[in-house]
Every structure is written in structure tokens, then in C-alpha cells.
Amino acid sequence: MPTRRRRTDVEQGAAAVRGWAADPAAADRSTVGTAVRFTLEELAARAPGSSVEVRVPPFGVTQCVQGPRHTRGTPPNVVEADAATWLALATGALDWAGAVAAGRLQASGERADLSAWLPLVPP
């Protein structure tokens, strides 16, 4: 499968993640959006495929993980989280099991467990 081209500059994305991690409550919308898009692109690069759709409204969505490809309607494997939860998972500040147990994300489908690919960036 061909790799997807990044839309977010790696240095800017990493800086946004660091800025968010330093003080999540103080991060502005632009920083959060850049950090989310960068981490979603990183996930798609590490787990290429299109069997799982990861949604972080309103900032971004990606498809990842090898398996059956869906083409229409709601995919069978969906992960959805708010930006703070997604970035906490992506940086390792929150683990998958903890997020699921706390009800901080919605994950449906047999391939929707992303714990094997998280965290995406060092804390």
C-alpha cells in the first residue's frame, strides 16, 4: 500500500504536540488542531490501511490498520475521541485501557483497539 503524504510539517506538528503537552489547558485551538492532525498522520504512517476510522472532531479523521476496506457508509471499525483524550493517548499521558474504562472514547469493531500503536510520540 502506498504511503500517504503528510500534510502537516513534521517540525510544526511535533512542536504543537510539545506545546499541548506542556500545558493542555493553555493550548490554543490552532495548536490543538495541528497536534491532532499530526498525530493522526503519524498513526496512519505507523499502521497503514483503511479498516479503522479514527475521528477526533472537529480537527481530523484518518483511516488506518490493515484489513478489509470499507467504501460506503459508516465503517465497521470506528474510534472517536475528543482532542484532549486523543492527544493524551498519543503522548502516553493516558493508556487505552484507562480511556476505555473511563468512557473517554468510543471504539467499535474488532479492529478498533489501537493500543498496539500508542503512544505515537514520546511524552
N, CA, C and O atoms as a GROMACS GRO file, in nm:
protein
  492
    1MET      N    1   0.084  -0.117   0.000
    1MET     CA    2   0.000   0.000   0.000
    1MET      C    3   0.089   0.124   0.000
    1MET      O    4   0.183   0.132   0.079
    2PRO      N    5   0.061   0.220  -0.086
    2PRO     CA    6   0.144   0.340  -0.089
    2PRO      C    7   0.128   0.420   0.040
    2PRO      O    8   0.021   0.422   0.101
    3THR      N    9   0.236   0.486   0.078
    3THR     CA   10   0.228   0.568   0.198
    3THR      C   11   0.160   0.699   0.165
    3THR      O   12   0.170   0.751   0.054
    4ARG      N   13   0.092   0.752   0.263
    4ARG     CA   14   0.023   0.880   0.245
    4ARG      C   15   0.121   0.993   0.269
    4ARG      O   16   0.208   0.985   0.356
    5ARG      N   17   0.105   1.096   0.192
    5ARG     CA   18   0.189   1.214   0.208
    5ARG      C   19   0.139   1.295   0.327
    5ARG      O   20   0.019   1.316   0.343
    6ARG      N   21   0.232   1.338   0.410
    6ARG     CA   22   0.196   1.420   0.526
    6ARG      C   23   0.151   1.558   0.480
    6ARG      O   24   0.207   1.617   0.388
    7ARG      N   25   0.049   1.608   0.545
    7ARG     CA   26   0.004   1.744   0.519
    7ARG      C   27   0.058   1.840   0.624
    7ARG      O   28   0.070   1.960   0.599
    8THR      N   29   0.092   1.786   0.740
    8THR     CA   30   0.143   1.868   0.849
    8THR      C   31   0.295   1.855   0.852
    8THR      O   32   0.349   1.745   0.855
    9ASP      N   33   0.363   1.968   0.852
    9ASP     CA   34   0.508   1.968   0.863
    9ASP      C   35   0.548   1.897   0.993
    9ASP      O   36   0.492   1.924   1.099
   10VAL      N   37   0.645   1.808   0.983
   10VAL     CA   38   0.685   1.727   1.098
   10VAL      C   39   0.732   1.814   1.214
   10VAL      O   40   0.694   1.790   1.329
   11GLU      N   41   0.814   1.914   1.186
   11GLU     CA   42   0.865   2.000   1.294
   11GLU      C   43   0.753   2.081   1.358
   11GLU      O   44   0.749   2.095   1.480
   12GLN      N   45   0.662   2.134   1.277
   12GLN     CA   46   0.550   2.210   1.331
   12GLN      C   47   0.456   2.119   1.410
   12GLN      O   48   0.405   2.157   1.515
   13GLY      N   49   0.434   1.999   1.360
   13GLY     CA   50   0.348   1.904   1.430
   13GLY      C   51   0.406   1.864   1.564
   13GLY      O   52   0.336   1.862   1.665
   14ALA      N   53   0.534   1.832   1.565
   14ALA     CA   54   0.600   1.793   1.690
   14ALA      C   55   0.600   1.909   1.789
   14ALA      O   56   0.581   1.888   1.909
   15ALA      N   57   0.621   2.030   1.740
   15ALA     CA   58   0.618   2.148   1.828
   15ALA      C   59   0.479   2.168   1.887
   15ALA      O   60   0.465   2.204   2.004
   16ALA      N   61   0.376   2.146   1.806
   16ALA     CA   62   0.239   2.159   1.856
   16ALA      C   63   0.210   2.056   1.964
   16ALA      O   64   0.147   2.087   2.065
   17VAL      N   65   0.256   1.934   1.944
   17VAL     CA   66   0.236   1.829   2.045
   17VAL      C   67   0.308   1.867   2.174
   17VAL      O   68   0.253   1.854   2.283
   18ARG      N   69   0.432   1.914   2.161
   18ARG     CA   70   0.507   1.957   2.281
   18ARG      C   71   0.436   2.073   2.351
   18ARG      O   72   0.429   2.076   2.474
   19GLY      N   73   0.384   2.168   2.272
   19GLY     CA   74   0.313   2.281   2.331
   19GLY      C   75   0.188   2.237   2.405
   19GLY      O   76   0.159   2.287   2.514
   20TRP      N   77   0.114   2.144   2.345
   20TRP     CA   78  -0.004   2.093   2.412
   20TRP      C   79   0.035   2.018   2.539
   20TRP      O   80  -0.027   2.037   2.644
   21ALA      N   81   0.136   1.933   2.530
   21ALA     CA   82   0.177   1.851   2.645
   21ALA      C   83   0.228   1.936   2.761
   21ALA      O   84   0.211   1.898   2.877
   22ALA      N   85   0.290   2.048   2.731
   22ALA     CA   86   0.343   2.134   2.837
   22ALA      C   87   0.232   2.191   2.924
   22ALA      O   88   0.248   2.204   3.045
   23ASP      N   89   0.119   2.226   2.863
   23ASP     CA   90   0.006   2.279   2.939
   23ASP      C   91  -0.121   2.265   2.857
   23ASP      O   92  -0.160   2.358   2.786
   24PRO      N   93  -0.186   2.149   2.864
   24PRO     CA   94  -0.305   2.126   2.782
   24PRO      C   95  -0.413   2.233   2.796
   24PRO      O   96  -0.479   2.268   2.698
   25ALA      N   97  -0.432   2.283   2.915
   25ALA     CA   98  -0.537   2.382   2.938
   25ALA      C   99  -0.506   2.515   2.871
   25ALA      O  100  -0.598   2.591   2.838
   26ALA      N  101  -0.379   2.545   2.849
   26ALA     CA  102  -0.340   2.673   2.791
   26ALA      C  103  -0.322   2.667   2.639
   26ALA      O  104  -0.304   2.771   2.575
   27ALA      N  105  -0.328   2.548   2.582
   27ALA     CA  106  -0.305   2.534   2.437
   27ALA      C  107  -0.420   2.598   2.360
   27ALA      O  108  -0.537   2.573   2.390
   28ASP      N  109  -0.386   2.680   2.261
   28ASP     CA  110  -0.491   2.743   2.180
   28ASP      C  111  -0.543   2.645   2.075
   28ASP      O  112  -0.484   2.540   2.052
   29ARG      N  113  -0.653   2.682   2.011
   29ARG     CA  114  -0.721   2.596   1.914
   29ARG      C  115  -0.629   2.558   1.799
   29ARG      O  116  -0.632   2.443   1.753
   30SER      N  117  -0.548   2.649   1.751
   30SER     CA  118  -0.456   2.621   1.641
   30SER      C  119  -0.353   2.516   1.680
   30SER      O  120  -0.324   2.425   1.602
   31THR      N  121  -0.299   2.528   1.799
   31THR     CA  122  -0.201   2.431   1.849
   31THR      C  123  -0.265   2.294   1.862
   31THR      O  124  -0.206   2.194   1.821
   32VAL      N  125  -0.383   2.288   1.920
   32VAL     CA  126  -0.453   2.161   1.938
   32VAL      C  127  -0.482   2.098   1.803
   32VAL      O  128  -0.459   1.978   1.784
   33GLY      N  129  -0.532   2.176   1.709
   33GLY     CA  130  -0.564   2.124   1.576
   33GLY      C  131  -0.443   2.069   1.505
   33GLY      O  132  -0.449   1.961   1.445
   34THR      N  133  -0.333   2.142   1.511
   34THR     CA  134  -0.209   2.095   1.448
   34THR      C  135  -0.160   1.967   1.514
   34THR      O  136  -0.118   1.874   1.446
   35ALA      N  137  -0.165   1.963   1.647
   35ALA     CA  138  -0.120   1.844   1.720
   35ALA      C  139  -0.206   1.723   1.686
   35ALA      O  140  -0.154   1.613   1.666
   36VAL      N  141  -0.336   1.741   1.678
   36VAL     CA  142  -0.427   1.630   1.645
   36VAL      C  143  -0.399   1.580   1.504
   36VAL      O  144  -0.382   1.460   1.483
   37ARG      N  145  -0.394   1.671   1.407
   37ARG     CA  146  -0.370   1.629   1.268
   37ARG      C  147  -0.234   1.559   1.254
   37ARG      O  148  -0.223   1.458   1.184
   38PHE      N  149  -0.133   1.611   1.320
   38PHE     CA  150   0.000   1.549   1.314
   38PHE      C  151  -0.002   1.407   1.371
   38PHE      O  152   0.055   1.316   1.312
   39THR      N  153  -0.068   1.389   1.485
   39THR     CA  154  -0.070   1.256   1.546
   39THR      C  155  -0.156   1.159   1.466
   39THR      O  156  -0.126   1.040   1.461
   40LEU      N  157  -0.263   1.207   1.406
   40LEU     CA  158  -0.342   1.120   1.319
   40LEU      C  159  -0.260   1.076   1.197
   40LEU      O  160  -0.267   0.960   1.156
   41GLU      N  161  -0.183   1.168   1.140
   41GLU     CA  162  -0.096   1.132   1.028
   41GLU      C  163   0.010   1.032   1.071
   41GLU      O  164   0.045   0.941   0.996
   42GLU      N  165   0.062   1.050   1.192
   42GLU     CA  166   0.162   0.957   1.245
   42GLU      C  167   0.101   0.818   1.263
   42GLU      O  168   0.166   0.718   1.231
   43LEU      N  169  -0.021   0.811   1.313
   43LEU     CA  170  -0.089   0.682   1.327
   43LEU      C  171  -0.106   0.616   1.191
   43LEU      O  172  -0.079   0.496   1.177
   44ALA      N  173  -0.151   0.691   1.091
   44ALA     CA  174  -0.171   0.635   0.957
   44ALA      C  175  -0.039   0.587   0.897
   44ALA      O  176  -0.038   0.490   0.821
   45ALA      N  177   0.071   0.652   0.930
   45ALA     CA  178   0.201   0.610   0.879
   45ALA      C  179   0.249   0.482   0.947
   45ALA      O  180   0.310   0.397   0.883
   46ARG      N  181   0.221   0.469   1.076
   46ARG     CA  182   0.266   0.351   1.151
   46ARG      C  183   0.175   0.230   1.133
   46ARG      O  184   0.220   0.116   1.141
   47ALA      N  185   0.048   0.255   1.109
   47ALA     CA  186  -0.050   0.147   1.094
   47ALA      C  187  -0.126   0.168   0.963
   47ALA      O  188  -0.246   0.197   0.965
   48PRO      N  189  -0.056   0.154   0.850
   48PRO     CA  190  -0.123   0.183   0.722
   48PRO      C  191  -0.238   0.086   0.696
   48PRO      O  192  -0.234  -0.031   0.736
   49GLY      N  193  -0.336   0.136   0.630
   49GLY     CA  194  -0.453   0.056   0.596
   49GLY      C  195  -0.577   0.142   0.599
   49GLY      O  196  -0.569   0.264   0.611
   50SER      N  197  -0.690   0.077   0.588
   50SER     CA  198  -0.815   0.154   0.587
   50SER      C  199  -0.930   0.079   0.652
   50SER      O  200  -1.046   0.098   0.615
   51SER      N  201  -0.900  -0.007   0.747
   51SER     CA  202  -1.008  -0.082   0.811
   51SER      C  203  -1.062  -0.015   0.937
   51SER      O  204  -1.170  -0.052   0.984
   52VAL      N  205  -0.990   0.082   0.991
   52VAL     CA  206  -1.035   0.154   1.111
   52VAL      C  207  -1.038   0.303   1.079
   52VAL      O  208  -0.943   0.358   1.023
   53GLU      N  209  -1.146   0.367   1.116
   53GLU     CA  210  -1.154   0.512   1.101
   53GLU      C  211  -1.141   0.575   1.239
   53GLU      O  212  -1.214   0.539   1.331
   54VAL      N  213  -1.047   0.668   1.252
   54VAL     CA  214  -1.025   0.737   1.379
   54VAL      C  215  -1.072   0.881   1.361
   54VAL      O  216  -1.024   0.953   1.273
   55ARG      N  217  -1.165   0.921   1.446
   55ARG     CA  218  -1.226   1.054   1.437
   55ARG      C  219  -1.194   1.134   1.562
   55ARG      O  220  -1.214   1.087   1.674
   56VAL      N  221  -1.146   1.256   1.541
   56VAL     CA  222  -1.122   1.348   1.650
   56VAL      C  223  -1.186   1.482   1.610
   56VAL      O  224  -1.119   1.574   1.564
   57PRO      N  225  -1.318   1.489   1.628
   57PRO     CA  226  -1.388   1.609   1.583
   57PRO      C  227  -1.353   1.730   1.670
   57PRO      O  228  -1.331   1.714   1.790
   58PRO      N  229  -1.347   1.848   1.615
   58PRO     CA  230  -1.366   1.883   1.474
   58PRO      C  231  -1.234   1.890   1.397
   58PRO      O  232  -1.230   1.948   1.289
   59PHE      N  233  -1.128   1.832   1.451
   59PHE     CA  234  -0.995   1.856   1.396
   59PHE      C  235  -0.949   1.761   1.288
   59PHE      O  236  -0.874   1.802   1.199
   60GLY      N  237  -0.991   1.636   1.291
   60GLY     CA  238  -0.940   1.546   1.189
   60GLY      C  239  -0.996   1.407   1.197
   60GLY      O  240  -1.062   1.368   1.293
   61VAL      N  241  -0.966   1.333   1.091
   61VAL     CA  242  -1.006   1.194   1.078
   61VAL      C  243  -0.901   1.124   0.993
   61VAL      O  244  -0.842   1.185   0.905
   62THR      N  245  -0.879   0.997   1.020
   62THR     CA  246  -0.788   0.920   0.936
   62THR      C  247  -0.836   0.777   0.932
   62THR      O  248  -0.913   0.732   1.017
   63GLN      N  249  -0.789   0.707   0.832
   63GLN     CA  250  -0.812   0.563   0.825
   63GLN      C  251  -0.677   0.495   0.841
   63GLN      O  252  -0.575   0.543   0.793
   64CYS      N  253  -0.679   0.382   0.912
   64CYS     CA  254  -0.555   0.312   0.941
   64CYS      C  255  -0.584   0.164   0.964
   64CYS      O  256  -0.700   0.123   0.958
   65VAL      N  257  -0.484   0.087   0.987
   65VAL     CA  258  -0.486  -0.056   1.020
   65VAL      C  259  -0.528  -0.140   0.899
   65VAL      O  260  -0.634  -0.120   0.840
   66GLN      N  261  -0.441  -0.233   0.867
   66GLN     CA  262  -0.471  -0.323   0.755
   66GLN      C  263  -0.592  -0.409   0.784
   66GLN      O  264  -0.619  -0.445   0.899
   67GLY      N  265  -0.662  -0.441   0.679
   67GLY     CA  266  -0.781  -0.526   0.691
   67GLY      C  267  -0.878  -0.490   0.581
   67GLY      O  268  -0.844  -0.418   0.487
   68PRO      N  269  -1.000  -0.539   0.594
   68PRO     CA  270  -1.100  -0.511   0.490
   68PRO      C  271  -1.124  -0.360   0.477
   68PRO      O  272  -1.137  -0.289   0.577
   69ARG      N  273  -1.130  -0.315   0.355
   69ARG     CA  274  -1.152  -0.174   0.327
   69ARG      C  275  -1.302  -0.150   0.314
   69ARG      O  276  -1.374  -0.227   0.251
   70HIS      N  277  -1.348  -0.042   0.375
   70HIS     CA  278  -1.489  -0.005   0.357
   70HIS      C  279  -1.494   0.110   0.257
   70HIS      O  280  -1.400   0.189   0.247
   71THR      N  281  -1.604   0.119   0.184
   71THR     CA  282  -1.613   0.223   0.082
   71THR      C  283  -1.735   0.312   0.097
   71THR      O  284  -1.737   0.423   0.043
   72ARG      N  285  -1.837   0.267   0.167
   72ARG     CA  286  -1.958   0.348   0.177
   72ARG      C  287  -2.017   0.338   0.318
   72ARG      O  288  -2.009   0.233   0.383
   73GLY      N  289  -2.075   0.447   0.362
   73GLY     CA  290  -2.143   0.446   0.490
   73GLY      C  291  -2.047   0.444   0.608
   73GLY      O  292  -1.928   0.469   0.594
   74THR      N  293  -2.100   0.414   0.724
   74THR     CA  294  -2.021   0.409   0.845
   74THR      C  295  -1.934   0.284   0.845
   74THR      O  296  -1.986   0.173   0.826
   75PRO      N  297  -1.804   0.299   0.866
   75PRO     CA  298  -1.717   0.182   0.868
   75PRO      C  299  -1.746   0.092   0.988
   75PRO      O  300  -1.799   0.139   1.089
   76PRO      N  301  -1.711  -0.035   0.979
   76PRO     CA  302  -1.740  -0.127   1.089
   76PRO      C  303  -1.648  -0.106   1.210
   76PRO      O  304  -1.681  -0.149   1.320
   77ASN      N  305  -1.534  -0.043   1.190
   77ASN     CA  306  -1.438  -0.020   1.299
   77ASN      C  307  -1.414   0.130   1.312
   77ASN      O  308  -1.354   0.192   1.225
   78VAL      N  309  -1.463   0.187   1.422
   78VAL     CA  310  -1.454   0.331   1.442
   78VAL      C  311  -1.403   0.361   1.582
   78VAL      O  312  -1.444   0.299   1.680
   79VAL      N  313  -1.313   0.457   1.588
   79VAL     CA  314  -1.266   0.509   1.716
   79VAL      C  315  -1.295   0.658   1.714
   79VAL      O  316  -1.261   0.726   1.617
   80GLU      N  317  -1.358   0.710   1.819
   80GLU     CA  318  -1.386   0.853   1.825
   80GLU      C  319  -1.353   0.903   1.964
   80GLU      O  320  -1.389   0.843   2.065
   81ALA      N  321  -1.282   1.016   1.968
   81ALA     CA  322  -1.244   1.077   2.095
   81ALA      C  323  -1.237   1.227   2.078
   81ALA      O  324  -1.220   1.278   1.967
   82ASP      N  325  -1.249   1.299   2.189
   82ASP     CA  326  -1.227   1.443   2.184
   82ASP      C  327  -1.077   1.467   2.174
   82ASP      O  328  -0.997   1.376   2.195
   83ALA      N  329  -1.040   1.589   2.142
   83ALA     CA  330  -0.899   1.622   2.118
   83ALA      C  331  -0.812   1.596   2.240
   83ALA      O  332  -0.702   1.541   2.227
   84ALA      N  333  -0.858   1.634   2.358
   84ALA     CA  334  -0.776   1.615   2.479
   84ALA      C  335  -0.750   1.467   2.505
   84ALA      O  336  -0.638   1.428   2.540
   85THR      N  337  -0.851   1.384   2.489
   85THR     CA  338  -0.834   1.241   2.510
   85THR      C  339  -0.739   1.183   2.405
   85THR      O  340  -0.649   1.107   2.439
   86TRP      N  341  -0.760   1.219   2.278
   86TRP     CA  342  -0.674   1.167   2.172
   86TRP      C  343  -0.529   1.206   2.195
   86TRP      O  344  -0.440   1.122   2.183
   87LEU      N  345  -0.504   1.332   2.229
   87LEU     CA  346  -0.365   1.375   2.250
   87LEU      C  347  -0.304   1.310   2.374
   87LEU      O  348  -0.185   1.281   2.376
   88ALA      N  349  -0.385   1.287   2.476
   88ALA     CA  350  -0.334   1.216   2.594
   88ALA      C  351  -0.296   1.072   2.557
   88ALA      O  352  -0.194   1.022   2.604
   89LEU      N  353  -0.375   1.007   2.473
   89LEU     CA  354  -0.340   0.873   2.424
   89LEU      C  355  -0.214   0.878   2.338
   89LEU      O  356  -0.125   0.795   2.353
   90ALA      N  357  -0.208   0.974   2.247
   90ALA     CA  358  -0.098   0.984   2.153
   90ALA      C  359   0.035   1.011   2.221
   90ALA      O  360   0.140   0.971   2.171
   91THR      N  361   0.032   1.080   2.336
   91THR     CA  362   0.155   1.113   2.408
   91THR      C  363   0.186   1.017   2.521
   91THR      O  364   0.292   1.026   2.583
   92GLY      N  365   0.095   0.925   2.549
   92GLY     CA  366   0.119   0.830   2.658
   92GLY      C  367   0.075   0.881   2.794
   92GLY      O  368   0.099   0.815   2.894
   93ALA      N  369   0.012   0.998   2.799
   93ALA     CA  370  -0.038   1.050   2.926
   93ALA      C  371  -0.159   0.970   2.974
   93ALA      O  372  -0.194   0.975   3.092
   94LEU      N  373  -0.221   0.897   2.882
   94LEU     CA  374  -0.337   0.813   2.912
   94LEU      C  375  -0.321   0.685   2.832
   94LEU      O  376  -0.282   0.689   2.716
   95ASP      N  377  -0.350   0.571   2.894
   95ASP     CA  378  -0.340   0.446   2.819
   95ASP      C  379  -0.477   0.406   2.767
   95ASP      O  380  -0.580   0.453   2.816
   96TRP      N  381  -0.477   0.318   2.668
   96TRP     CA  382  -0.600   0.277   2.600
   96TRP      C  383  -0.701   0.220   2.699
   96TRP      O  384  -0.818   0.260   2.698
   97ALA      N  385  -0.657   0.127   2.782
   97ALA     CA  386  -0.750   0.062   2.877
   97ALA      C  387  -0.810   0.165   2.972
   97ALA      O  388  -0.929   0.158   3.004
   98GLY      N  389  -0.730   0.258   3.016
   98GLY     CA  390  -0.780   0.363   3.105
   98GLY      C  391  -0.883   0.452   3.037
   98GLY      O  392  -0.983   0.489   3.098
   99ALA      N  393  -0.858   0.486   2.911
   99ALA     CA  394  -0.952   0.570   2.836
   99ALA      C  395  -1.084   0.498   2.813
   99ALA      O  396  -1.191   0.558   2.825
  100VAL      N  397  -1.077   0.369   2.781
  100VAL     CA  398  -1.198   0.290   2.760
  100VAL      C  399  -1.275   0.276   2.891
  100VAL      O  400  -1.397   0.296   2.894
  101ALA      N  401  -1.205   0.243   2.998
  101ALA     CA  402  -1.270   0.224   3.128
  101ALA      C  403  -1.337   0.352   3.177
  101ALA      O  404  -1.442   0.347   3.240
  102ALA      N  405  -1.276   0.467   3.147
  102ALA     CA  406  -1.331   0.595   3.191
  102ALA      C  407  -1.438   0.648   3.096
  102ALA      O  408  -1.499   0.752   3.123
  103GLY      N  409  -1.462   0.578   2.987
  103GLY     CA  410  -1.562   0.623   2.890
  103GLY      C  411  -1.519   0.747   2.814
  103GLY      O  412  -1.604   0.823   2.767
  104ARG      N  413  -1.389   0.769   2.801
  104ARG     CA  414  -1.338   0.889   2.735
  104ARG      C  415  -1.329   0.874   2.584
  104ARG      O  416  -1.302   0.971   2.514
  105LEU      N  417  -1.351   0.753   2.532
  105LEU     CA  418  -1.352   0.734   2.387
  105LEU      C  419  -1.455   0.629   2.353
  105LEU      O  420  -1.497   0.549   2.437
  106GLN      N  421  -1.494   0.630   2.228
  106GLN     CA  422  -1.585   0.528   2.177
  106GLN      C  423  -1.507   0.446   2.076
  106GLN      O  424  -1.445   0.501   1.986
  107ALA      N  425  -1.511   0.315   2.091
  107ALA     CA  426  -1.443   0.225   1.998
  107ALA      C  427  -1.535   0.110   1.966
  107ALA      O  428  -1.584   0.040   2.055
  108SER      N  429  -1.560   0.091   1.837
  108SER     CA  430  -1.647  -0.020   1.796
  108SER      C  431  -1.580  -0.099   1.686
  108SER      O  432  -1.509  -0.043   1.602
  109GLY      N  433  -1.601  -0.226   1.687
  109GLY     CA  434  -1.544  -0.313   1.585
  109GLY      C  435  -1.426  -0.392   1.640
  109GLY      O  436  -1.360  -0.351   1.734
  110GLU      N  437  -1.403  -0.508   1.578
  110GLU     CA  438  -1.299  -0.598   1.628
  110GLU      C  439  -1.157  -0.546   1.606
  110GLU      O  440  -1.065  -0.593   1.672
  111ARG      N  441  -1.137  -0.452   1.516
  111ARG     CA  442  -1.004  -0.398   1.490
  111ARG      C  443  -0.981  -0.262   1.555
  111ARG      O  444  -0.877  -0.199   1.533
  112ALA      N  445  -1.076  -0.215   1.635
  112ALA     CA  446  -1.072  -0.078   1.686
  112ALA      C  447  -0.979  -0.057   1.805
  112ALA      O  448  -0.964   0.057   1.849
  113ASP      N  449  -0.916  -0.159   1.856
  113ASP     CA  450  -0.823  -0.143   1.967
  113ASP      C  451  -0.688  -0.096   1.910
  113ASP      O  452  -0.619  -0.172   1.843
  114LEU      N  453  -0.653   0.029   1.938
  114LEU     CA  454  -0.530   0.088   1.884
  114LEU      C  455  -0.413   0.083   1.983
  114LEU      O  456  -0.310   0.145   1.959
  115SER      N  457  -0.428   0.011   2.092
  115SER     CA  458  -0.325   0.011   2.196
  115SER      C  459  -0.188  -0.035   2.146
  115SER      O  460  -0.086   0.006   2.201
  116ALA      N  461  -0.185  -0.118   2.043
  116ALA     CA  462  -0.056  -0.164   1.990
  116ALA      C  463   0.024  -0.053   1.925
  116ALA      O  464   0.146  -0.066   1.909
  117TRP      N  465  -0.040   0.056   1.886
  117TRP     CA  466   0.029   0.166   1.816
  117TRP      C  467   0.044   0.289   1.902
  117TRP      O  468   0.099   0.389   1.856
  118LEU      N  469  -0.002   0.286   2.024
  118LEU     CA  470   0.005   0.402   2.111
  118LEU      C  471   0.104   0.379   2.224
  118LEU      O  472   0.116   0.264   2.268
  119PRO      N  473   0.174   0.480   2.273
  119PRO     CA  474   0.171   0.618   2.228
  119PRO      C  475   0.246   0.638   2.095
  119PRO      O  476   0.327   0.555   2.054
  120LEU      N  477   0.215   0.748   2.030
  120LEU     CA  478   0.273   0.780   1.900
  120LEU      C  479   0.396   0.869   1.909
  120LEU      O  480   0.485   0.861   1.824
  121VAL      N  481   0.401   0.951   2.010
  121VAL     CA  482   0.514   1.043   2.029
  121VAL      C  483   0.559   1.033   2.173
  121VAL      O  484   0.478   1.004   2.262
  122PRO      N  485   0.686   1.056   2.198
  122PRO     CA  486   0.732   1.049   2.336
  122PRO      C  487   0.668   1.158   2.421
  122PRO      O  488   0.638   1.267   2.372
  123PRO      N  489   0.647   1.128   2.548
  123PRO     CA  490   0.585   1.228   2.637
  123PRO      C  491   0.675   1.350   2.658
  123PRO      O  492   0.638   1.443   2.730
   0.00000   0.00000   0.00000
